[in-house]
């Protein structure tokens, strides 16, 4: 073995020990290149999801039904911008700039969550996104607070606190509508019917078709499999749907006493693959909008750079 190879094997053993002990790997620590790449991929996708995720709800800010609802929605969408920024910062500690990540997103070379390629057709969708989409995000992200990479785990702690608040506001909005007129109740049910299956897809493909899960769990990046978290979400959501008075659109959904969990049907995985490949209902629109916003913001970046140069001169 060359001295370089010996050095690397010692560093790798140190890294393995940190992961095995459940401690945090920090940006200056040695890490395998595959670990770094996997983190960049996952954190970048996560950051892009928060930023693109502002669009479906942002669509309703100018048409919110009251000043109170408008203030709540504005605050929520702003929180999502903040989450994107914490995550881009975490990713930058791995040596990739936010500029580069944005370039990859708008060139269509990095992904964001499938859920944000579905349209928001009624105001009830704002509530449903809070309840189901933030609910799914929380199930997926609470375990990520214990992820092995320090900056990612610490960003997740703050994000999860805010996501919990988002979930509650969505549920409260839907509960208010369910206490309203027959028309409002029908709007809620129609919205839940559209978002239920895409929300289940947020957890990713079934375990046997998830190429990344085994390695990501071995590295302590992911703490649970996609199917485990999907099950947790269904179990958590069914009683909430009952309390709300809506029906979840799955004829196979029922409690299984033996398993101690709900059985449920499978989402349309062909549809999922199409959405992930860029062929969902709103993929093109989301990227066009993001590109335009980036171009419109060029003068702000130029002014900030000029100001920083002047200040340091
Ligand atoms: N959409 O092998 P796996 C939010 C891709 S934030 C698109 O299982 P992995 C807040 C995956 O990237 C929502 N692509 O992959 C909010 C991989 O492709 P690649 C975002 C998906 O990484 C609320 C391939 O399929 N949350 O909602 C999806 O081990 C309301 C194979 O999959 C996060 O990003 C999908 N749903 O597990 C904002 C959480 N699923 O890259 C506004 C962090 C899978 O190899 C309003 N991420 N793919 O070409 C994760 O936990 C994981 O990355 C998973 C996927 C679980 C999403």
py3Dmol code that shows the C-alpha trace and the ligand (Angstrom):
import py3Dmol

protein = """\
ATOM      1  CA  UNK A   1       0.000   0.000   0.000  1.00  0.00           C
ATOM      2  CA  UNK A   2       1.327   3.489  -0.837  1.00  0.00           C
ATOM      3  CA  UNK A   3       1.533   6.027   1.969  1.00  0.00           C
ATOM      4  CA  UNK A   4      -1.369   7.949   0.309  1.00  0.00           C
ATOM      5  CA  UNK A   5      -3.522   4.824   0.393  1.00  0.00           C
ATOM      6  CA  UNK A   6      -2.632   4.187   4.056  1.00  0.00           C
ATOM      7  CA  UNK A   7      -3.537   7.776   4.927  1.00  0.00           C
ATOM      8  CA  UNK A   8      -6.848   7.440   3.085  1.00  0.00           C
ATOM      9  CA  UNK A   9      -7.738   4.188   4.811  1.00  0.00           C
ATOM     10  CA  UNK A  10      -7.101   5.807   8.232  1.00  0.00           C
ATOM     11  CA  UNK A  11      -9.295   8.776   7.260  1.00  0.00           C
ATOM     12  CA  UNK A  12     -11.995   6.426   6.027  1.00  0.00           C
ATOM     13  CA  UNK A  13     -11.890   4.484   9.296  1.00  0.00           C
ATOM     14  CA  UNK A  14     -12.314   7.769  11.208  1.00  0.00           C
ATOM     15  CA  UNK A  15     -15.269   8.706   9.003  1.00  0.00           C
ATOM     16  CA  UNK A  16     -16.873   5.269   9.484  1.00  0.00           C
ATOM     17  CA  UNK A  17     -16.427   5.607  13.262  1.00  0.00           C
ATOM     18  CA  UNK A  18     -18.180   9.004  13.312  1.00  0.00           C
ATOM     19  CA  UNK A  19     -21.104   7.599  11.311  1.00  0.00           C
ATOM     20  CA  UNK A  20     -21.286   4.407  13.406  1.00  0.00           C
ATOM     21  CA  UNK A  21     -21.356   6.432  16.640  1.00  0.00           C
ATOM     22  CA  UNK A  22     -24.217   8.572  15.284  1.00  0.00           C
ATOM     23  CA  UNK A  23     -22.041  11.710  15.545  1.00  0.00           C
ATOM     24  CA  UNK A  24     -21.990  14.523  13.007  1.00  0.00           C
ATOM     25  CA  UNK A  25     -19.644  14.735  10.045  1.00  0.00           C
ATOM     26  CA  UNK A  26     -18.578  18.373   9.646  1.00  0.00           C
ATOM     27  CA  UNK A  27     -17.522  20.192   6.427  1.00  0.00           C
ATOM     28  CA  UNK A  28     -13.782  20.122   7.228  1.00  0.00           C
ATOM     29  CA  UNK A  29     -13.791  16.402   8.034  1.00  0.00           C
ATOM     30  CA  UNK A  30     -12.581  13.950   5.434  1.00  0.00           C
ATOM     31  CA  UNK A  31     -15.503  12.250   3.664  1.00  0.00           C
ATOM     32  CA  UNK A  32     -15.811   9.768   0.794  1.00  0.00           C
ATOM     33  CA  UNK A  33     -16.489  11.486  -2.526  1.00  0.00           C
ATOM     34  CA  UNK A  34     -19.709   9.461  -2.941  1.00  0.00           C
ATOM     35  CA  UNK A  35     -20.972  10.757   0.422  1.00  0.00           C
ATOM     36  CA  UNK A  36     -20.283  14.359  -0.615  1.00  0.00           C
ATOM     37  CA  UNK A  37     -21.962  13.882  -4.008  1.00  0.00           C
ATOM     38  CA  UNK A  38     -25.029  12.227  -2.469  1.00  0.00           C
ATOM     39  CA  UNK A  39     -25.403  15.070   0.001  1.00  0.00           C
ATOM     40  CA  UNK A  40     -25.031  17.717  -2.696  1.00  0.00           C
ATOM     41  CA  UNK A  41     -27.692  15.926  -4.761  1.00  0.00           C
ATOM     42  CA  UNK A  42     -30.164  15.540  -1.898  1.00  0.00           C
ATOM     43  CA  UNK A  43     -29.639  18.951  -0.259  1.00  0.00           C
ATOM     44  CA  UNK A  44     -29.751  20.747  -3.630  1.00  0.00           C
ATOM     45  CA  UNK A  45     -32.988  18.962  -4.576  1.00  0.00           C
ATOM     46  CA  UNK A  46     -34.381  19.833  -1.198  1.00  0.00           C
ATOM     47  CA  UNK A  47     -33.392  23.526  -1.514  1.00  0.00           C
ATOM     48  CA  UNK A  48     -34.810  23.734  -5.049  1.00  0.00           C
ATOM     49  CA  UNK A  49     -38.061  22.171  -3.782  1.00  0.00           C
ATOM     50  CA  UNK A  50     -38.463  24.908  -1.214  1.00  0.00           C
ATOM     51  CA  UNK A  51     -37.856  27.621  -3.813  1.00  0.00           C
ATOM     52  CA  UNK A  52     -40.013  26.103  -6.575  1.00  0.00           C
ATOM     53  CA  UNK A  53     -42.547  25.209  -3.855  1.00  0.00           C
ATOM     54  CA  UNK A  54     -43.225  28.923  -3.408  1.00  0.00           C
ATOM     55  CA  UNK A  55     -44.960  29.036  -6.796  1.00  0.00           C
ATOM     56  CA  UNK A  56     -48.105  26.919  -6.312  1.00  0.00           C
ATOM     57  CA  UNK A  57     -49.123  28.777  -3.155  1.00  0.00           C
ATOM     58  CA  UNK A  58     -47.775  32.130  -4.356  1.00  0.00           C
ATOM     59  CA  UNK A  59     -50.362  31.767  -7.104  1.00  0.00           C
ATOM     60  CA  UNK A  60     -53.078  32.574  -4.516  1.00  0.00           C
ATOM     61  CA  UNK A  61     -51.505  35.493  -2.623  1.00  0.00           C
ATOM     62  CA  UNK A  62     -53.290  38.153  -4.687  1.00  0.00           C
ATOM     63  CA  UNK A  63     -56.592  36.277  -4.425  1.00  0.00           C
ATOM     64  CA  UNK A  64     -56.617  35.318  -0.734  1.00  0.00           C
ATOM     65  CA  UNK A  65     -60.174  35.584   0.616  1.00  0.00           C
ATOM     66  CA  UNK A  66     -59.332  37.949   3.514  1.00  0.00           C
ATOM     67  CA  UNK A  67     -56.529  40.166   4.779  1.00  0.00           C
ATOM     68  CA  UNK A  68     -55.840  37.625   7.544  1.00  0.00           C
ATOM     69  CA  UNK A  69     -55.480  34.742   5.080  1.00  0.00           C
ATOM     70  CA  UNK A  70     -53.289  36.894   2.851  1.00  0.00           C
ATOM     71  CA  UNK A  71     -50.935  37.791   5.739  1.00  0.00           C
ATOM     72  CA  UNK A  72     -50.679  34.105   6.745  1.00  0.00           C
ATOM     73  CA  UNK A  73     -49.987  32.962   3.195  1.00  0.00           C
ATOM     74  CA  UNK A  74     -47.389  35.673   2.595  1.00  0.00           C
ATOM     75  CA  UNK A  75     -45.563  34.662   5.778  1.00  0.00           C
ATOM     76  CA  UNK A  76     -45.625  30.981   4.819  1.00  0.00           C
ATOM     77  CA  UNK A  77     -44.275  31.556   1.329  1.00  0.00           C
ATOM     78  CA  UNK A  78     -41.550  33.786   2.792  1.00  0.00           C
ATOM     79  CA  UNK A  79     -40.626  31.009   5.238  1.00  0.00           C
ATOM     80  CA  UNK A  80     -40.124  28.700   2.267  1.00  0.00           C
ATOM     81  CA  UNK A  81     -37.666  31.150   0.698  1.00  0.00           C
ATOM     82  CA  UNK A  82     -35.819  31.103   4.035  1.00  0.00           C
ATOM     83  CA  UNK A  83     -35.736  27.284   4.064  1.00  0.00           C
ATOM     84  CA  UNK A  84     -34.276  27.314   0.565  1.00  0.00           C
ATOM     85  CA  UNK A  85     -31.550  29.682   1.729  1.00  0.00           C
ATOM     86  CA  UNK A  86     -30.610  27.626   4.822  1.00  0.00           C
ATOM     87  CA  UNK A  87     -30.333  24.584   2.574  1.00  0.00           C
ATOM     88  CA  UNK A  88     -28.282  26.313  -0.131  1.00  0.00           C
ATOM     89  CA  UNK A  89     -25.952  27.483   2.657  1.00  0.00           C
ATOM     90  CA  UNK A  90     -25.627  23.908   3.969  1.00  0.00           C
ATOM     91  CA  UNK A  91     -24.826  22.769   0.428  1.00  0.00           C
ATOM     92  CA  UNK A  92     -22.212  25.496  -0.009  1.00  0.00           C
ATOM     93  CA  UNK A  93     -20.229  23.981   2.880  1.00  0.00           C
ATOM     94  CA  UNK A  94     -19.704  21.000   0.541  1.00  0.00           C
ATOM     95  CA  UNK A  95     -17.964  23.205  -2.013  1.00  0.00           C
ATOM     96  CA  UNK A  96     -20.758  24.039  -4.474  1.00  0.00           C
ATOM     97  CA  UNK A  97     -21.917  27.654  -4.687  1.00  0.00           C
ATOM     98  CA  UNK A  98     -25.542  28.715  -4.616  1.00  0.00           C
ATOM     99  CA  UNK A  99     -24.971  30.358  -7.987  1.00  0.00           C
ATOM    100  CA  UNK A 100     -23.912  27.045  -9.481  1.00  0.00           C
ATOM    101  CA  UNK A 101     -26.867  25.215  -7.914  1.00  0.00           C
ATOM    102  CA  UNK A 102     -29.290  27.799  -9.299  1.00  0.00           C
ATOM    103  CA  UNK A 103     -27.668  27.458 -12.731  1.00  0.00           C
ATOM    104  CA  UNK A 104     -28.152  23.667 -12.593  1.00  0.00           C
ATOM    105  CA  UNK A 105     -31.798  24.057 -11.539  1.00  0.00           C
ATOM    106  CA  UNK A 106     -32.752  26.488 -14.266  1.00  0.00           C
ATOM    107  CA  UNK A 107     -30.882  24.414 -16.847  1.00  0.00           C
ATOM    108  CA  UNK A 108     -33.124  21.504 -15.797  1.00  0.00           C
ATOM    109  CA  UNK A 109     -30.090  19.482 -14.627  1.00  0.00           C
ATOM    110  CA  UNK A 110     -31.144  19.085 -10.996  1.00  0.00           C
ATOM    111  CA  UNK A 111     -34.454  17.885  -9.662  1.00  0.00           C
ATOM    112  CA  UNK A 112     -36.986  19.266  -7.197  1.00  0.00           C
ATOM    113  CA  UNK A 113     -39.905  17.514  -5.536  1.00  0.00           C
ATOM    114  CA  UNK A 114     -42.525  16.056  -7.881  1.00  0.00           C
ATOM    115  CA  UNK A 115     -45.343  17.555  -5.783  1.00  0.00           C
ATOM    116  CA  UNK A 116     -44.713  21.098  -6.987  1.00  0.00           C
ATOM    117  CA  UNK A 117     -45.508  20.157 -10.579  1.00  0.00           C
ATOM    118  CA  UNK A 118     -49.215  19.953  -9.793  1.00  0.00           C
ATOM    119  CA  UNK A 119     -51.423  23.035 -10.176  1.00  0.00           C
ATOM    120  CA  UNK A 120     -53.305  24.854  -7.398  1.00  0.00           C
ATOM    121  CA  UNK A 121     -56.825  25.186  -8.772  1.00  0.00           C
ATOM    122  CA  UNK A 122     -58.771  26.516  -5.764  1.00  0.00           C
ATOM    123  CA  UNK A 123     -58.082  28.276  -2.476  1.00  0.00           C
ATOM    124  CA  UNK A 124     -58.711  24.984  -0.683  1.00  0.00           C
ATOM    125  CA  UNK A 125     -55.420  23.842  -2.248  1.00  0.00           C
ATOM    126  CA  UNK A 126     -53.584  26.276   0.035  1.00  0.00           C
ATOM    127  CA  UNK A 127     -55.032  24.387   3.022  1.00  0.00           C
ATOM    128  CA  UNK A 128     -54.409  20.983   1.473  1.00  0.00           C
ATOM    129  CA  UNK A 129     -50.779  21.834   0.716  1.00  0.00           C
ATOM    130  CA  UNK A 130     -50.327  22.882   4.352  1.00  0.00           C
ATOM    131  CA  UNK A 131     -52.030  19.771   5.701  1.00  0.00           C
ATOM    132  CA  UNK A 132     -50.816  17.047   3.319  1.00  0.00           C
ATOM    133  CA  UNK A 133     -47.687  18.444   1.641  1.00  0.00           C
ATOM    134  CA  UNK A 134     -46.204  20.025   4.764  1.00  0.00           C
ATOM    135  CA  UNK A 135     -47.437  16.980   6.717  1.00  0.00           C
ATOM    136  CA  UNK A 136     -45.508  14.673   4.364  1.00  0.00           C
ATOM    137  CA  UNK A 137     -42.516  17.032   4.472  1.00  0.00           C
ATOM    138  CA  UNK A 138     -42.483  16.853   8.290  1.00  0.00           C
ATOM    139  CA  UNK A 139     -42.641  13.033   8.313  1.00  0.00           C
ATOM    140  CA  UNK A 140     -39.722  12.951   5.899  1.00  0.00           C
ATOM    141  CA  UNK A 141     -37.709  15.743   7.510  1.00  0.00           C
ATOM    142  CA  UNK A 142     -37.945  15.159  11.275  1.00  0.00           C
ATOM    143  CA  UNK A 143     -35.615  12.122  10.947  1.00  0.00           C
ATOM    144  CA  UNK A 144     -33.295  14.301   8.818  1.00  0.00           C
ATOM    145  CA  UNK A 145     -32.648  16.456  11.912  1.00  0.00           C
ATOM    146  CA  UNK A 146     -30.468  13.449  12.915  1.00  0.00           C
ATOM    147  CA  UNK A 147     -28.780  13.120   9.538  1.00  0.00           C
ATOM    148  CA  UNK A 148     -25.039  12.503   9.721  1.00  0.00           C
ATOM    149  CA  UNK A 149     -23.933  15.751   8.022  1.00  0.00           C
ATOM    150  CA  UNK A 150     -23.884  18.561  10.606  1.00  0.00           C
ATOM    151  CA  UNK A 151     -24.936  21.615   8.537  1.00  0.00           C
ATOM    152  CA  UNK A 152     -27.851  19.713   6.958  1.00  0.00           C
ATOM    153  CA  UNK A 153     -29.124  18.350  10.293  1.00  0.00           C
ATOM    154  CA  UNK A 154     -28.932  21.763  11.965  1.00  0.00           C
ATOM    155  CA  UNK A 155     -30.793  23.447   9.075  1.00  0.00           C
ATOM    156  CA  UNK A 156     -33.492  20.785   9.360  1.00  0.00           C
ATOM    157  CA  UNK A 157     -34.158  21.509  13.047  1.00  0.00           C
ATOM    158  CA  UNK A 158     -35.255  25.061  12.310  1.00  0.00           C
ATOM    159  CA  UNK A 159     -37.067  24.098   9.113  1.00  0.00           C
ATOM    160  CA  UNK A 160     -39.099  21.411  10.885  1.00  0.00           C
ATOM    161  CA  UNK A 161     -40.290  23.862  13.530  1.00  0.00           C
ATOM    162  CA  UNK A 162     -41.619  26.151  10.828  1.00  0.00           C
ATOM    163  CA  UNK A 163     -43.077  23.280   8.786  1.00  0.00           C
ATOM    164  CA  UNK A 164     -45.089  22.168  11.826  1.00  0.00           C
ATOM    165  CA  UNK A 165     -46.593  25.622  12.013  1.00  0.00           C
ATOM    166  CA  UNK A 166     -47.363  25.478   8.267  1.00  0.00           C
ATOM    167  CA  UNK A 167     -49.069  22.149   8.680  1.00  0.00           C
ATOM    168  CA  UNK A 168     -51.268  23.497  11.479  1.00  0.00           C
ATOM    169  CA  UNK A 169     -52.266  26.563   9.456  1.00  0.00           C
ATOM    170  CA  UNK A 170     -53.297  24.336   6.531  1.00  0.00           C
ATOM    171  CA  UNK A 171     -55.382  22.129   8.791  1.00  0.00           C
ATOM    172  CA  UNK A 172     -57.006  25.159  10.427  1.00  0.00           C
ATOM    173  CA  UNK A 173     -57.849  26.605   7.000  1.00  0.00           C
ATOM    174  CA  UNK A 174     -59.479  23.338   5.906  1.00  0.00           C
ATOM    175  CA  UNK A 175     -61.322  22.996   9.230  1.00  0.00           C
ATOM    176  CA  UNK A 176     -62.739  26.515   8.758  1.00  0.00           C
ATOM    177  CA  UNK A 177     -63.924  25.611   5.255  1.00  0.00           C
ATOM    178  CA  UNK A 178     -65.428  22.325   6.485  1.00  0.00           C
ATOM    179  CA  UNK A 179     -67.484  24.324   8.999  1.00  0.00           C
ATOM    180  CA  UNK A 180     -68.716  26.560   6.154  1.00  0.00           C
ATOM    181  CA  UNK A 181     -71.115  25.888   3.266  1.00  0.00           C
ATOM    182  CA  UNK A 182     -71.707  22.699   1.260  1.00  0.00           C
ATOM    183  CA  UNK A 183     -69.821  24.352  -1.590  1.00  0.00           C
ATOM    184  CA  UNK A 184     -66.779  24.951   0.624  1.00  0.00           C
ATOM    185  CA  UNK A 185     -66.852  21.352   1.895  1.00  0.00           C
ATOM    186  CA  UNK A 186     -66.990  20.131  -1.709  1.00  0.00           C
ATOM    187  CA  UNK A 187     -63.971  22.341  -2.544  1.00  0.00           C
ATOM    188  CA  UNK A 188     -61.980  20.748   0.278  1.00  0.00           C
ATOM    189  CA  UNK A 189     -62.893  17.202  -0.774  1.00  0.00           C
ATOM    190  CA  UNK A 190     -62.041  17.909  -4.418  1.00  0.00           C
ATOM    191  CA  UNK A 191     -58.681  19.353  -3.397  1.00  0.00           C
ATOM    192  CA  UNK A 192     -57.847  16.388  -1.131  1.00  0.00           C
ATOM    193  CA  UNK A 193     -58.805  14.004  -3.975  1.00  0.00           C
ATOM    194  CA  UNK A 194     -56.244  15.706  -6.249  1.00  0.00           C
ATOM    195  CA  UNK A 195     -53.400  15.978  -3.725  1.00  0.00           C
ATOM    196  CA  UNK A 196     -53.578  12.656  -1.853  1.00  0.00           C
ATOM    197  CA  UNK A 197     -51.681  10.489  -4.348  1.00  0.00           C
ATOM    198  CA  UNK A 198     -49.062  13.122  -5.289  1.00  0.00           C
ATOM    199  CA  UNK A 199     -48.440  13.610  -1.527  1.00  0.00           C
ATOM    200  CA  UNK A 200     -47.696   9.872  -1.159  1.00  0.00           C
ATOM    201  CA  UNK A 201     -45.264  10.137  -4.092  1.00  0.00           C
ATOM    202  CA  UNK A 202     -43.213  12.761  -2.209  1.00  0.00           C
ATOM    203  CA  UNK A 203     -41.540   9.953  -0.222  1.00  0.00           C
ATOM    204  CA  UNK A 204     -39.909   8.648  -3.390  1.00  0.00           C
ATOM    205  CA  UNK A 205     -40.203   5.310  -5.222  1.00  0.00           C
ATOM    206  CA  UNK A 206     -40.970   2.046  -3.377  1.00  0.00           C
ATOM    207  CA  UNK A 207     -37.933   0.713  -1.484  1.00  0.00           C
ATOM    208  CA  UNK A 208     -37.188  -2.038  -3.979  1.00  0.00           C
ATOM    209  CA  UNK A 209     -36.981   0.601  -6.739  1.00  0.00           C
ATOM    210  CA  UNK A 210     -35.008   3.195  -4.767  1.00  0.00           C
ATOM    211  CA  UNK A 211     -31.390   3.039  -5.970  1.00  0.00           C
ATOM    212  CA  UNK A 212     -30.053   5.417  -3.285  1.00  0.00           C
ATOM    213  CA  UNK A 213     -31.710   4.334  -0.029  1.00  0.00           C
ATOM    214  CA  UNK A 214     -29.389   1.501   1.073  1.00  0.00           C
ATOM    215  CA  UNK A 215     -26.173   3.520   0.680  1.00  0.00           C
ATOM    216  CA  UNK A 216     -27.729   6.714   2.086  1.00  0.00           C
ATOM    217  CA  UNK A 217     -28.864   4.787   5.177  1.00  0.00           C
ATOM    218  CA  UNK A 218     -25.457   3.161   5.601  1.00  0.00           C
ATOM    219  CA  UNK A 219     -23.947   6.665   5.592  1.00  0.00           C
ATOM    220  CA  UNK A 220     -26.569   7.965   8.035  1.00  0.00           C
ATOM    221  CA  UNK A 221     -27.814  10.519   5.497  1.00  0.00           C
ATOM    222  CA  UNK A 222     -31.293   8.965   5.441  1.00  0.00           C
ATOM    223  CA  UNK A 223     -32.562   7.466   8.692  1.00  0.00           C
ATOM    224  CA  UNK A 224     -35.606   5.636   7.286  1.00  0.00           C
ATOM    225  CA  UNK A 225     -36.630   4.063   4.010  1.00  0.00           C
ATOM    226  CA  UNK A 226     -39.127   5.695   1.641  1.00  0.00           C
ATOM    227  CA  UNK A 227     -41.816   3.068   2.364  1.00  0.00           C
ATOM    228  CA  UNK A 228     -41.386   3.361   6.165  1.00  0.00           C
ATOM    229  CA  UNK A 229     -41.967   7.100   6.042  1.00  0.00           C
ATOM    230  CA  UNK A 230     -44.896   6.741   3.638  1.00  0.00           C
ATOM    231  CA  UNK A 231     -46.510   4.307   6.097  1.00  0.00           C
ATOM    232  CA  UNK A 232     -45.876   6.707   8.990  1.00  0.00           C
ATOM    233  CA  UNK A 233     -47.557   9.509   7.016  1.00  0.00           C
ATOM    234  CA  UNK A 234     -50.642   7.426   6.189  1.00  0.00           C
ATOM    235  CA  UNK A 235     -51.022   6.307   9.823  1.00  0.00           C
ATOM    236  CA  UNK A 236     -50.705   9.904  11.019  1.00  0.00           C
ATOM    237  CA  UNK A 237     -53.080  11.362   8.424  1.00  0.00           C
ATOM    238  CA  UNK A 238     -56.047   8.949   8.550  1.00  0.00           C
ATOM    239  CA  UNK A 239     -57.322  10.127  11.977  1.00  0.00           C
ATOM    240  CA  UNK A 240     -56.784  13.743  10.931  1.00  0.00           C
ATOM    241  CA  UNK A 241     -58.947  13.139   7.820  1.00  0.00           C
ATOM    242  CA  UNK A 242     -61.649  11.628  10.024  1.00  0.00           C
ATOM    243  CA  UNK A 243     -61.608  14.630  12.363  1.00  0.00           C
ATOM    244  CA  UNK A 244     -61.807  16.926   9.349  1.00  0.00           C
ATOM    245  CA  UNK A 245     -64.676  14.961   7.784  1.00  0.00           C
ATOM    246  CA  UNK A 246     -63.010  14.271   4.426  1.00  0.00           C
ATOM    247  CA  UNK A 247     -62.585  10.950   2.633  1.00  0.00           C
ATOM    248  CA  UNK A 248     -59.140   9.902   1.445  1.00  0.00           C
ATOM    249  CA  UNK A 249     -59.535   8.676  -2.161  1.00  0.00           C
ATOM    250  CA  UNK A 250     -58.175   5.163  -1.670  1.00  0.00           C
ATOM    251  CA  UNK A 251     -60.599   2.203  -1.683  1.00  0.00           C
ATOM    252  CA  UNK A 252     -57.861  -0.053  -0.256  1.00  0.00           C
ATOM    253  CA  UNK A 253     -57.246   2.102   2.802  1.00  0.00           C
ATOM    254  CA  UNK A 254     -58.086   0.231   6.008  1.00  0.00           C
ATOM    255  CA  UNK A 255     -56.644  -0.521   9.438  1.00  0.00           C
ATOM    256  CA  UNK A 256     -54.735  -3.799   9.657  1.00  0.00           C
ATOM    257  CA  UNK A 257     -54.885  -5.064  13.240  1.00  0.00           C
ATOM    258  CA  UNK A 258     -52.187  -7.664  12.692  1.00  0.00           C
ATOM    259  CA  UNK A 259     -49.640  -5.182  11.337  1.00  0.00           C
ATOM    260  CA  UNK A 260     -50.725  -2.350  13.625  1.00  0.00           C
ATOM    261  CA  UNK A 261     -50.752  -0.063  10.579  1.00  0.00           C
ATOM    262  CA  UNK A 262     -53.097   1.009   7.801  1.00  0.00           C
ATOM    263  CA  UNK A 263     -53.017  -0.911   4.542  1.00  0.00           C
ATOM    264  CA  UNK A 264     -53.224   1.383   1.548  1.00  0.00           C
ATOM    265  CA  UNK A 265     -53.082   1.355  -2.259  1.00  0.00           C
ATOM    266  CA  UNK A 266     -50.110   2.279  -4.423  1.00  0.00           C
ATOM    267  CA  UNK A 267     -49.816   5.635  -6.188  1.00  0.00           C
ATOM    268  CA  UNK A 268     -49.550   5.560  -9.976  1.00  0.00           C
ATOM    269  CA  UNK A 269     -45.765   5.090 -10.237  1.00  0.00           C
ATOM    270  CA  UNK A 270     -45.805   5.626 -14.021  1.00  0.00           C
ATOM    271  CA  UNK A 271     -47.269   9.073 -13.425  1.00  0.00           C
ATOM    272  CA  UNK A 272     -44.539   9.700 -10.812  1.00  0.00           C
ATOM    273  CA  UNK A 273     -41.806   8.764 -13.288  1.00  0.00           C
ATOM    274  CA  UNK A 274     -43.293  11.068 -15.912  1.00  0.00           C
ATOM    275  CA  UNK A 275     -43.408  13.979 -13.451  1.00  0.00           C
ATOM    276  CA  UNK A 276     -39.819  13.326 -12.315  1.00  0.00           C
ATOM    277  CA  UNK A 277     -38.682  13.222 -15.964  1.00  0.00           C
ATOM    278  CA  UNK A 278     -40.162  16.686 -16.531  1.00  0.00           C
ATOM    279  CA  UNK A 279     -43.508  15.732 -18.069  1.00  0.00           C
ATOM    280  CA  UNK A 280     -45.849  16.623 -15.199  1.00  0.00           C
ATOM    281  CA  UNK A 281     -48.708  19.118 -15.516  1.00  0.00           C
ATOM    282  CA  UNK A 282     -46.636  22.176 -14.491  1.00  0.00           C
ATOM    283  CA  UNK A 283     -42.934  21.257 -14.929  1.00  0.00           C
ATOM    284  CA  UNK A 284     -42.360  23.576 -17.889  1.00  0.00           C
ATOM    285  CA  UNK A 285     -44.276  26.455 -16.295  1.00  0.00           C
ATOM    286  CA  UNK A 286     -42.371  26.170 -13.002  1.00  0.00           C
ATOM    287  CA  UNK A 287     -38.965  26.344 -14.697  1.00  0.00           C
ATOM    288  CA  UNK A 288     -39.954  29.198 -17.045  1.00  0.00           C
ATOM    289  CA  UNK A 289     -41.139  31.187 -14.027  1.00  0.00           C
ATOM    290  CA  UNK A 290     -37.978  30.410 -12.025  1.00  0.00           C
ATOM    291  CA  UNK A 291     -35.752  31.373 -14.981  1.00  0.00           C
ATOM    292  CA  UNK A 292     -37.599  34.658 -15.456  1.00  0.00           C
ATOM    293  CA  UNK A 293     -37.356  35.508 -11.749  1.00  0.00           C
ATOM    294  CA  UNK A 294     -33.604  34.801 -11.863  1.00  0.00           C
ATOM    295  CA  UNK A 295     -33.150  37.079 -14.897  1.00  0.00           C
ATOM    296  CA  UNK A 296     -35.304  39.818 -13.349  1.00  0.00           C
ATOM    297  CA  UNK A 297     -33.145  39.650 -10.211  1.00  0.00           C
ATOM    298  CA  UNK A 298     -29.835  40.114 -12.083  1.00  0.00           C
ATOM    299  CA  UNK A 299     -29.663  43.840 -11.266  1.00  0.00           C
ATOM    300  CA  UNK A 300     -30.000  43.114  -7.530  1.00  0.00           C
ATOM    301  CA  UNK A 301     -27.065  40.694  -7.646  1.00  0.00           C
ATOM    302  CA  UNK A 302     -24.991  43.170  -9.660  1.00  0.00           C
ATOM    303  CA  UNK A 303     -25.796  46.032  -7.271  1.00  0.00           C
ATOM    304  CA  UNK A 304     -24.968  43.888  -4.210  1.00  0.00           C
ATOM    305  CA  UNK A 305     -21.652  42.794  -5.755  1.00  0.00           C
ATOM    306  CA  UNK A 306     -20.746  46.389  -6.656  1.00  0.00           C
ATOM    307  CA  UNK A 307     -21.689  47.555  -3.154  1.00  0.00           C
ATOM    308  CA  UNK A 308     -19.574  44.826  -1.524  1.00  0.00           C
ATOM    309  CA  UNK A 309     -16.591  45.700  -3.764  1.00  0.00           C
ATOM    310  CA  UNK A 310     -16.933  49.411  -2.905  1.00  0.00           C
ATOM    311  CA  UNK A 311     -17.307  48.686   0.821  1.00  0.00           C
ATOM    312  CA  UNK A 312     -14.149  46.542   0.916  1.00  0.00           C
ATOM    313  CA  UNK A 313     -12.079  48.980  -1.231  1.00  0.00           C
TER     314      UNK A 313
END
"""
ligand_1 = """\
57
LIG
N -39.661 14.112 -6.536
O -33.299 6.477 -4.651
P -34.376 7.442 -4.308
C -41.264 20.565 1.025
C -35.768 10.900 -7.288
S -39.723 20.051 0.660
C -38.656 14.201 -7.440
O -35.405 6.992 -3.347
P -33.361 9.394 -2.439
C -41.436 21.828 1.811
C -34.466 10.915 -6.499
O -33.957 12.217 -6.398
C -39.950 18.602 -0.342
N -37.679 13.278 -7.515
O -33.731 8.841 -3.888
C -42.561 22.607 1.294
C -33.618 9.970 -7.298
O -33.159 10.636 -8.458
P -31.590 10.980 -8.723
C -38.652 18.059 -0.716
C -37.705 12.260 -6.621
O -32.717 10.711 -2.615
C -43.860 22.280 1.641
C -34.627 8.946 -7.809
O -35.897 9.581 -7.760
N -38.110 17.293 0.347
O -42.116 19.896 0.653
C -38.700 12.152 -5.654
O -32.640 8.375 -1.651
C -44.925 23.018 1.132
C -34.621 7.675 -6.987
O -35.115 7.894 -5.656
C -36.886 16.769 0.283
O -36.178 16.961 -0.680
C -39.717 13.125 -5.633
N -40.744 13.078 -4.766
O -34.786 9.604 -1.724
C -42.336 23.675 0.450
C -36.453 15.988 1.492
N -38.467 11.028 -4.917
O -31.292 12.179 -7.901
C -43.410 24.406 -0.072
C -35.054 15.473 1.385
C -37.350 10.475 -5.419
O -30.810 9.780 -8.286
C -44.702 24.070 0.290
N -34.929 14.413 0.425
N -36.908 11.210 -6.452
O -31.506 11.282 -10.185
C -35.133 13.102 0.698
O -35.496 12.733 1.798
C -34.844 12.096 -0.402
O -34.051 12.728 -1.378
C -36.131 11.490 -1.044
C -35.696 10.567 -2.204
C -36.901 10.669 -0.024
C -37.029 12.595 -1.626
"""
view = py3Dmol.view(width=600, height=400)
view.addModel(protein, "pdb")
view.setStyle({"model": 0}, {"cartoon": {"style": "trace"}})
view.addModel(ligand_1, "xyz")
view.setStyle({"model": 1}, {"stick": {}})
view.zoomTo()
view.show()
